[in-house]
Amino acid sequence: MFSNIQALPGTIVDLLKSALQWLFVPEENYFTNKINEFKTALNEKIPFEQYLDSLKEIEQVSDVTGDTDDITLGIDLNNYSVLDKVNVSMNKFIDFSIFSKFKSTWYSWIRVVMYIGLVIYNINQSIKFFNGFGITEGSIRDVQNNISSKGSGKK
């Protein structure tokens, strides 16, 4: 009986530990299963996998035709005349080699600017949806002031 009393605190701690694990530790592959369920439900509503397959097919077609992401290195001006008085003939009138050297940097900068622009646009559209007017179109107070000033003859 004495040994059972001594083992009681250890048993309580083990029960508490197993209860906390049962409460807070998910089953194995829980999140993987939830993600797969979400993908399946989303694909039933919006067939995004078809779009991804279409994009992969387009990529394969461009690979077969030999299209690449290479940037044209320069623009040549051959036999260009201004007012029939000045003839210009220059190779690499505009040189884009700096862009091809740092293409990944330029692309990432452009991507950041586009993301920021899209975020601002979507915030503007959300505000427009909830308030009835966008940020660039003014506020409802400005519209009410314009309506009241037109109605009262003030200008």
N, C-alpha and C positions, 0 to 999 in steps of 0.2 A: 504494500500500500504506500509505503514511504517512497519507493522508486517511481510510482505513478504520479505522486504529488510533485516530485522533482521534475518529471518529464512534462508536466502540465504547461509551464510557461513556454517551453520549446514547441509543444504541440499547438499552442495558441498562436505563436509567432509564425509557424508553418502554415496554419490555416489562414491567417491574415495575409501572408505573402501570396498564397495561392489565390485568395479572393481578389487581391489587388491585381495580380496577373490576369485573372479572368476578366476583370473589369476594364483594364487599360491596355493590355497587350492583344493586338488583333491576331486572328488565326493566320496560319501560314497561307501565303498567296491571297490574302484578303484584298489588298489594294490592286493587285493585278487582275483579280476577278471583277472588282468594281469598275476598273478602267475598261475592261473588255465588254462588260454589260453596257457601259455608257457608249462605247463606240458602236455597239450593235443597235442600241436604241437610236442613236444619232443617225446612223446609216439608214434606218427605216424611215426616219422623218426627212432627212436630207441625204440623198445618195452621194456623199462626198467621195467615196471610193471610186465611183465612176469618173468623177472629175480628175482624181489623182491618176487613174489609169489613162485618161485622155491626155493629160499633161506628159506622162511618161512616153506615150506614143508620139507626141509632137517632138519630144526630145530625141527619140530614136530616129525620126524622120530627118531632123536637122543634122544628126550625126552621119546618116547615110548620104545626104546631099553634100556634106562637106562644109556646112556653115559653121563658123567659129565665132568666138567672142573677141577676136582680134580687132583692135582699133586701127583705123586707117592712119598711117603714120604721117601723111602730109597731103596738102592740096596743091596741085600744080596749076599755074596759070600759063597756058600756051596760046599764043596768038590772040591775046586779049587787047582790044583797042578801045581807047577813050576818045570819043568825038572824032574818030578817024584821023587823029593827029598823033596820039601817043600809043605806041604798040608795046605791050608788056609780054615778056616771055620769061617766066621764072619757074624753076623747079623748087618744090617745097616752099611755096609762097607762105603757107601756114604750116608749122611743124607741130604735130601732135605726139611726138615721141615721148615727151615728159608724161603724158597721160597713160601711155602704154607701160611705161616703167613702173608707175605707181598706181596701176589700175585698181588693185584691191583697196588701197587707201581712199582713192576718189570714190569708188563704189560705196564704201562704208560711210563716207561723209554724206553722200547723196542720200543714202538709205536713212541716215539719222535725220536729215532735214525733212525728208518725206514723212517719216514717222511722226516727227513733231508737228508738221503741217496737218497730218491726218488726225492727230489727237486734238489739235485746236479746232479743226473743222467739226469733229464729232461732238466736242464740248459745246460748240456754237449751235449745232443742230439740236442737241439735247435741251439747251436753254431755250431755244426757239420753240421746241415742242412743248415744254412745260409752261413757258411764259406767253407764248404767242408771238414773240418777236426774237430775232437773233441779236447778238452783241453788236453787229455792225449796223443794224437797222434801228437802233435806239431803244428806248424803253416805252412802256405803256403811258408813262407820265408825259413824255414828249408828244405822243400821239394825241392824248387827251387835251393837252394845251393847244395843239394845232387845231383840233376840232372846235374847241371852245372859242378860240380867237377868230376862226372863220365864221362861226355862227353869230358872234356878237358884233361883227363888223370891224374889229380891231385888226390892224396889220402891222 
